[in-house]
Amino acid sequence: MSSKRVLITGAAGFLGSHLCDRFIKEGYQVVGMDNLLTGNLENIKHLFSIKEFEYYNHDVSKFVHVPGNLDYILHFASPASPIDYLKMPIQTLKVGSLGTHNLLGLALAKDARLLIASTSEVYGDPLVHPQNEEYWGNVNPIGPRGVYDEAKRFQEAITMAYHRTHGLETRIARIFNTYGPRMRLNDGRALPAFISQALKGEDITVFGDGSQTRSFCYVDDLIEGIYKLLLSDFENPINLGNPQEITIKEFAEEVVALTNSHSKIINKELPTDDPKQRQPDISIAKKILDWSPKVERTEGLRSTLDYFEKLISDKELIHETN
């Protein structure tokens, strides 16, 4: 068991909460930080009674102070779905720039290793397929999605600058589409939207003709990859995702079949700069981290569906009670 202490920002979010669980399980002292802009305390309330866990409600875009030692910092604070960062563009840019700057300063002061959550969105609408870490991307910096894409690209740049200038130990995880329990039903991403619509018997909305592709990684697999990356000696950006590619139309059909829904699939206009292809090249992760996804999509979808079914049932029960 470890006696080390780790700060996890975005702790009440989808990935942050799973990271809190993992580090508690590994015996770490965990400091969770979140301003609840998109996070939910329900995701971490089971940790509040554990003496190894402490929580700070704080916006990392403002000066960050954590008393005591820190061995590791994992920066996962940011709106991460289109519905969020299109609604909160300035907050998204600030958490990627000011927030990252503050945490780099904290890491330097504490002599802590910092891992940042970057994203496949740094590749934009890619001209290289599958995407590898050497590809520089095809991003529209002034488009509506640019607030997220460029925040993450700047985040990588300033992180590497601190690494080169100050010798700070840093890690960069480029995270591809991830799914699993604790995703929000209304976060605007394809998986929760499809499952929610299917369970409610509503039409399933596919943007464009559905030929655009995504590669979905189950959350447990991703958390394992992040954990291995943090403890590795690898300092450059590394792709973490599932290379099993599927079209959005095929994915919608899978959800309909899984839920035994009678929902119809309808098409709407493709949003501006929506990537046409998304598939990670994980050759480096396999070689350096000895990591690759293990959970099959059918298994992961079933687990996620069970979570959403309970979530919807609980919401309906509360509505009936009120």
Secondary structure, 3 states (H helix, E strand, C coil): CCCCEEEEECCCCHHHHHHHHHHHHCCCEEEEEECCCCCCHHHCHHHCCCCCEEEEECCCCCCCCCCCCCCEEEECCCCCCHHHHHHCHHHHHHHHHHHHHHHHHHHHHHCCEEEEEEEHHHHECCCCCCECCCCCCECCCCCCCHHHHHHHHHHHHHHHHHHHHHCCCEEEEEECCEECCCCCCCCCCHHHHHHHHHHCCCCEEEECCCCCEEECEEHHHHHHHHHHHHCCCCCCCEEECCCCEEEHHHHHHHHHHHHCCCCCEEEECCCCCCCCCCCECCHHHHHHHCCCCCCCHHHHHHHHHHHHHHHHHHHHHHHHHC
